[in-house]
């Protein structure tokens, strides 16, 4: 009989649980829940190792206790996020209570900094995976001796042991495609047209170690890219097997390698695939030829981490872009009919009334199709986390990540958390409730489904204002 592994997002508030991007979906209006692609990769690894795998995203529903009784897993792997850490760990404790023989494995961004202590403080945890989990899980399931597995913490003689870290996987093409047959793909839809959307992870790593970002700590500073052929093979599987034609190309930085980006777009065009896709970009890596080819291959939306409308703050956080870089990229994307989703962060340590106003006005000037205004969240593992503690922007006992990105966690040098929240709400209203923006958005709608989805988003916006 095959051994079994249950891979879960615990029954906590809905988050996008990609380690660098632990975003709540309820409070941020236009952020949809994303499929558990990390768990699907790990389930595919488990199936290759001869295991029967089950995936459950309990944040969207389901009965953990029933699944434990029915499935009786030999292993449980849980994605644990910083904003939901306590409730996530509580769920794992319950698993151990119900099935004492089940080996429990945790992974996630919190364990970049909080790892050996987890073993001491949470006796219901058997393994902590630190770093990229796929090859580490493979060795755990294959029964490699614990002291030989890189990238884990485990118990030995009632003590926590931390092994050497595992090097990053240099050949992402070697990974199996995510086990999409183990989830209900129809749950995960685009927020505009309501069509099913899959996540294709095209690369990992980012060379820009920005002040507030977990991308480099999680995935390293070297950009490791999948081949165009490997990506297109996964897209074809999604189209032909799962009837999915909408994709989010997930990466820490999509188009930093111009030749790779152009080649991928050309290969998609040559394949004859009729798909739509979105991706992220830096504001200094876009040009007209690239944007035109991206659109021709199906790109319809690009997200940009603008962060601030204050050049002073951009310099402080190591963004290495200028406001004019951002203006130029937005102009290029608009010219090529690609929608734009800009991200901003309010409440970084150097935020003042003046810089916050500059950010709000800059967002309105850029006039993108969508924006998210986040409040600054110093997640452990970032430079921001250490800075906030050293500069006493928050005390350790006052750290509460439950409302990360929405409710302010720290103050700035000049602004209180309460004032940052007021500015956050004001920014959302001033951007989205402009009559000209509302009219432009309504005129751009192409279906009743889009109208309904935008209408619901608008009501949600008004309730939060």
Buried (B, 14 or more C-beta within 10 A) or exposed (E): EEEBBBBBBBBBBBBBBBBBBBBBBEBBBBBBBBBBBBBBBBBBBBBEBEBBBBBBBBBBEEEBEEBBEEBEBBBBBBBBBBBBBEBBBBBBBBBBEEBEEBBBBBBBBBBBBBBBEBBEEBEBBBBBBBBBBBBBBBBBBEEEEBEEBBBBBBBEEEEBBBBEEBEBBEEBEEBBBBBBBBBEBEEBBBBBBEEBBBBBBBBBBBBBEBBBBBBBBBBBBEBBBBBBEBBBBBBEBBBEEBEBBBBBBBBBBBBBBEEBBBBBBBBBEEBEBEBBBBBBBBBBBBEEEBBBBBBEBBBBBBBBBBBBBBBEBBBBBEBBBBBEBBBBBBBBBBEBEBBBBBBBBBBBBBBBEEBBBBBBEBBBEBBBBBBBBBBBBBBBBBBBBEBBBEEEBBEEEEBEBBBBBBBBBBBBEBBEBEBBBBBBEBBBBBBBEBEEBEEEBEEEBEEEBBEEBBEEBBEBBEEBE
